[in-house]
């Protein structure tokens, strides 16, 4: 498979999670993590700024606070499921809406993700490529070909929610990154504070 060109990739920032570990109540009452402050803006805005030079079109996957996300000036694509089904549902939402051949996804809460993520993943020339570090697979950092849309839908219909199992089943190519800290995520207030102190 020919490596993707930048303009053939839609970038998607995954903001659709529950945010329950940030101190919210979980479910629809959790903290909207992507809108938490970061470097004078928000985690979502930071992710957009880091991803924009790497892709063509950009969009956000979010299920709450639609007006606040829309203020970032990008399309907001909610899940097609009703149970906050996680990143796999975010993939589905984008694969059904995007006009490009490829999808590159990043979570909203990894503020230091690599600026060469797209370049490295596209070099794998695979329908599905994910990042991996010494800490293990990082499957939400993924390059996905649109031909996988039916497989994503089928996995969701079976009740699958995470992308790790899906990536394994699809025989995803893995691309090693030496800097594991670049993929560190702000899952808790303490982790967000630590990442803020070590901002790059």
Backbone torsions as a table, in degrees:
resi	resn	phi	psi	omega
1	UNK	NA	133.6	-178.1
2	UNK	-69.6	133.8	176.6
3	UNK	-56.2	145.2	-176.1
4	UNK	-74.7	142.9	170.3
5	UNK	-84.4	153.0	-177.0
6	UNK	-53.3	-46.1	-176.0
7	UNK	-69.6	-12.5	178.5
8	UNK	-93.0	6.5	-176.7
9	UNK	-115.5	127.3	168.7
10	UNK	-91.7	127.9	176.4
11	UNK	-91.7	135.2	-179.2
12	UNK	-129.1	124.1	173.6
13	UNK	-94.7	120.3	-177.4
14	UNK	-83.2	109.8	-179.3
15	UNK	-122.2	18.0	-168.4
16	UNK	-95.7	10.3	-175.6
17	UNK	-79.0	-179.7	-176.7
18	UNK	-80.9	-31.1	-178.4
19	UNK	67.1	21.6	-172.9
20	UNK	-68.4	-29.6	-178.8
21	UNK	-76.9	-6.8	175.7
22	UNK	-86.7	8.1	176.6
23	UNK	104.7	1.8	177.5
24	UNK	-81.1	-170.3	-176.3
25	UNK	-95.8	-0.8	-175.7
26	UNK	79.9	-180.0	-179.8
27	UNK	55.3	-142.5	-179.4
28	UNK	-79.4	-2.8	-179.7
29	UNK	-101.0	5.4	-177.4
30	UNK	-71.5	169.9	177.9
31	UNK	-69.4	138.7	176.4
32	UNK	-84.0	85.1	-169.6
33	UNK	-56.1	-41.6	-174.7
34	UNK	-62.5	-20.1	-178.2
35	UNK	-96.2	3.1	176.5
36	UNK	-67.1	150.4	-177.4
37	UNK	-63.7	141.6	174.1
38	UNK	-153.2	118.8	173.7
39	UNK	50.9	45.1	177.6
40	UNK	82.1	0.6	179.1
41	UNK	-135.8	-123.3	178.8
42	UNK	-141.9	163.9	176.2
43	UNK	-58.6	-40.1	179.5
44	UNK	-63.0	-45.7	-179.5
45	UNK	-63.9	-37.0	177.5
46	UNK	-64.0	-43.4	179.2
47	UNK	-63.0	-41.3	178.2
48	UNK	-61.3	-44.4	-178.5
49	UNK	-63.8	-37.3	-179.9
50	UNK	-75.4	-31.3	-176.5
51	UNK	-84.5	-32.2	-172.8
52	UNK	-52.9	-44.0	-179.1
53	UNK	-69.8	-9.7	-173.6
54	UNK	-99.0	-12.7	-171.4
55	UNK	-135.5	179.4	172.2
56	UNK	-90.4	-105.2	178.6
57	UNK	-65.0	157.0	178.4
58	UNK	-130.4	148.6	175.5
59	UNK	-151.7	167.4	177.7
60	UNK	-119.2	139.3	171.1
61	UNK	-102.5	110.3	-177.7
62	UNK	-146.4	149.8	-176.1
63	UNK	-119.0	-4.7	178.7
64	UNK	-138.5	167.9	174.1
65	UNK	52.6	44.6	-174.2
66	UNK	-57.0	-39.8	-177.7
67	UNK	-65.7	-38.7	179.9
68	UNK	-68.0	-38.0	176.5
69	UNK	-70.1	-38.3	179.9
70	UNK	-61.2	-26.0	179.1
71	UNK	-64.0	-16.5	176.1
72	UNK	-77.3	-6.3	174.5
73	UNK	81.0	21.5	-179.0
74	UNK	-124.7	158.1	173.0
75	UNK	-60.6	143.8	176.4
76	UNK	-114.8	116.5	-176.4
77	UNK	-110.7	105.9	178.2
78	UNK	-76.6	162.4	174.8
79	UNK	-59.3	153.9	173.4
80	UNK	-90.8	-5.9	173.3
81	UNK	-97.9	169.6	-175.1
82	UNK	-112.7	9.5	-172.9
83	UNK	-121.6	27.5	-178.7
84	UNK	45.9	64.3	-168.2
85	UNK	-80.6	7.0	173.8
86	UNK	92.4	-170.7	-173.0
87	UNK	-62.3	-29.7	178.5
88	UNK	-62.6	-37.1	175.8
89	UNK	-67.5	-33.0	175.0
90	UNK	-64.8	-40.6	175.7
91	UNK	-58.9	-46.1	-178.8
92	UNK	-59.7	-44.9	-178.9
93	UNK	-57.6	-40.7	-179.0
94	UNK	-76.0	-42.9	-178.1
95	UNK	-61.6	-28.0	178.7
96	UNK	-84.0	-13.9	-174.7
97	UNK	-114.9	-27.0	-170.9
98	UNK	-71.1	154.9	179.8
99	UNK	-102.1	-3.2	-177.7
100	UNK	-97.7	174.5	-178.8
101	UNK	-83.3	-26.3	-172.4
102	UNK	-125.2	154.8	176.9
103	UNK	-128.2	130.3	173.7
104	UNK	-116.9	123.5	-176.8
105	UNK	-116.1	144.4	173.4
106	UNK	-139.0	149.4	174.7
107	UNK	-79.2	156.2	-178.7
108	UNK	-71.3	-19.9	-166.6
109	UNK	-106.4	20.0	174.8
110	UNK	-114.9	81.9	-166.7
111	UNK	-69.1	-10.2	-177.5
112	UNK	-113.7	21.1	-175.2
113	UNK	-58.9	152.0	-170.2
114	UNK	-61.2	143.7	177.4
115	UNK	-81.0	-8.0	175.2
116	UNK	-112.0	23.3	-177.8
117	UNK	-57.7	-50.6	-178.5
118	UNK	-61.5	-46.2	-179.1
119	UNK	-58.3	-43.6	-177.3
120	UNK	-70.0	-42.3	-178.1
121	UNK	-71.8	-37.0	179.6
122	UNK	-66.8	-28.6	179.8
123	UNK	-64.0	-19.4	178.7
124	UNK	-69.3	-20.8	178.1
125	UNK	49.8	49.5	-178.5
126	UNK	-128.9	150.4	177.4
127	UNK	-60.4	-23.1	176.7
128	UNK	-145.0	121.3	178.2
129	UNK	-130.4	135.8	179.9
130	UNK	-127.5	155.7	176.2
131	UNK	-79.2	150.8	173.7
132	UNK	-142.6	143.2	178.0
133	UNK	-128.5	-177.2	176.1
134	UNK	-61.7	-21.1	178.4
135	UNK	-82.3	-7.8	-179.7
136	UNK	119.3	-174.4	179.6
137	UNK	-63.7	147.0	176.0
138	UNK	-122.7	70.2	-165.0
139	UNK	-72.0	-13.1	175.7
140	UNK	-78.3	-13.1	171.6
141	UNK	-92.5	91.5	-167.5
142	UNK	-139.4	147.9	170.4
143	UNK	-110.4	121.0	-170.8
144	UNK	-124.0	129.2	175.9
145	UNK	-82.1	146.5	-175.3
146	UNK	-64.6	-19.4	178.2
147	UNK	-65.2	-14.7	179.5
148	UNK	-85.0	-0.3	-179.3
149	UNK	-53.7	-46.8	178.7
150	UNK	-61.8	-38.1	179.3
151	UNK	-66.6	-37.7	176.8
152	UNK	-64.0	-46.0	179.5
153	UNK	-61.1	-41.5	179.8
154	UNK	-65.0	-39.8	178.6
155	UNK	-63.5	-43.2	177.9
156	UNK	-63.5	-39.5	179.0
157	UNK	-64.0	-28.1	177.3
158	UNK	-81.3	-4.4	-179.8
159	UNK	95.7	5.9	176.5
160	UNK	-71.8	146.1	-178.0
161	UNK	-127.5	-37.9	-179.4
162	UNK	-84.9	160.8	-178.9
163	UNK	-93.6	-16.4	-176.9
164	UNK	-62.9	-49.2	-179.7
165	UNK	-64.0	-39.8	178.9
166	UNK	-62.2	-46.5	-179.0
167	UNK	-60.5	-41.1	178.3
168	UNK	-62.5	-44.8	-179.0
169	UNK	-63.8	-30.5	-178.7
170	UNK	-86.6	-1.5	-178.5
171	UNK	65.3	42.7	-176.4
172	UNK	-58.4	141.9	170.7
173	UNK	-71.4	143.0	178.6
174	UNK	-113.5	136.1	-179.1
175	UNK	-119.1	119.1	-174.4
176	UNK	-82.1	134.2	173.9
177	UNK	-118.5	131.0	-177.1
178	UNK	-71.9	-33.0	-173.5
179	UNK	-89.3	88.6	-179.3
180	UNK	-63.7	-31.2	-177.5
181	UNK	-65.3	-23.7	178.5
182	UNK	-63.6	-20.7	-178.1
183	UNK	-103.1	5.1	-179.6
184	UNK	-62.9	136.9	-177.1
185	UNK	-115.1	152.3	-178.8
186	UNK	-91.4	77.1	-177.5
187	UNK	-82.4	-22.0	-178.8
188	UNK	-132.8	163.2	176.3
189	UNK	-56.9	-36.7	-179.5
190	UNK	-65.9	-40.9	179.1
191	UNK	-68.6	-37.0	177.2
192	UNK	-63.1	-42.8	179.2
193	UNK	-63.2	-41.7	179.1
194	UNK	-62.8	-45.2	179.4
195	UNK	-64.9	-34.6	177.7
196	UNK	-64.4	-39.3	179.4
197	UNK	-67.0	-27.9	-177.9
198	UNK	-107.5	28.1	-177.4
199	UNK	-56.8	142.0	-177.5
200	UNK	-105.7	NA	NA
